[in-house]
Amino acid sequence: MAKKLFVGGLPYSTTDDQLKEHFSAAGTVVSAQVITDKFSGRSKGFGFIEMSSDEEADKAIQMFNGADFGGRSLAVNEARPKTEGPRGGGRGFGGGGRGGFGRRDE
């Protein structure tokens, strides 16, 4: 079964293909994605790798966590499932400090 890994500390110039090629040294890379800002299109300096097996994912963590990549030190660990955070759930009433209704600080 495939296992997804978080990869932090990427140089901002890293492409999906470069990430996939680099991690292929640890095994079969199912997918590689550098996360980009939706407005500017620039890299956010992190991404996700999906390795084809748990063993290959563990090998990738051992090989690349703390290793140099493009002059930066990588942080590689098992990706956590996406959860609804403080920003999740739409734009209901819940504060956010952007004016509107609610209490007045006097």
N, C-alpha and C positions, 0 to 999 in steps of 0.2 A: 504494500500500500504506500502511496506517495506521502511524503511529509514536507510541510511548508516551513521554511526558515526565514527569519527576519535578518536582514543584512544592513547594519548601520555604519556610518562613517565613510560612505562612498564619496569619491571626488564628484563634484557637480557636473563634470563632463562625461561621466559614465553612461554608456548606452545599455539597452537591454541585451544586445548581442555580446558586448564586452563582458557583462556580468555572467551571462550563460557560458561563454567560453572559459572564463576564469574558473568557475565552479565545476566545469566538466572534468577537471583533474580529479575530483572526488567521486565521480560516477555519472550516471545519466541524469541530465537536467531536464525535467518535464517542462518547466516554464521559468522564465526570469522576467521580472518587471521592476524597473526603476520608477519610483513614485515621483510624479511631477505636479507642480502647482497648476490648478485648472485654469487660472487666468493668464499667467505668464508663460506657462509651458516649461519653465525651468525645473531642473531636478531639485528635490528636497533633501538629497544626500542620503537617502535610504531606499531600500527595495525589498523584494521578496523573491526567494528561490524555492522551487518545488523539486525535490529530489525523488527519484522513482522508488526508493525503498528507505526504510528506517535506518538500515545499516549505512547506506550511502549518506544519508542526512547526518548521522552521528560522525561519520568520517569527515564530512565537510566542516562541521563545527570544530572538530579537533584540528583540522588542517588550517582553517582560515580565521578562527576567532583570535583576535589580537595581531594577526598578520598584516604586513604592509601591502597596500594596494594603491598605486598611484600617489604615493607619498603620505597616505593617511592610514591609520590603524583601524581595521575592520572590527565590528562587533557582530558576531554571528551567534544566533541562538534560535531555539524553536519558537515559531510564531505562535502568539496567543490568539484564540478565537476573537473575532471582532465583536465588540459589545456596544450597547447603546450607552454612550457617555453623556456628559452634561449638554453636549450639542445635539444629541440624537432626538428623534421624536417630533421633528417639525418646528413650527414657530408659534407655539401656544403661549399662553400667559405663564410666565415663569421667571420673570425678572430679566436679567441680562444687562441691566443698567443702561438702557438706551432710551430713557424717557418714557413718556406715555402715561398710563394709569398707575395707580398704586400709591404708595406712601410718599410723603413729602418730608425731606429732612430739613427741619427748621432749626 
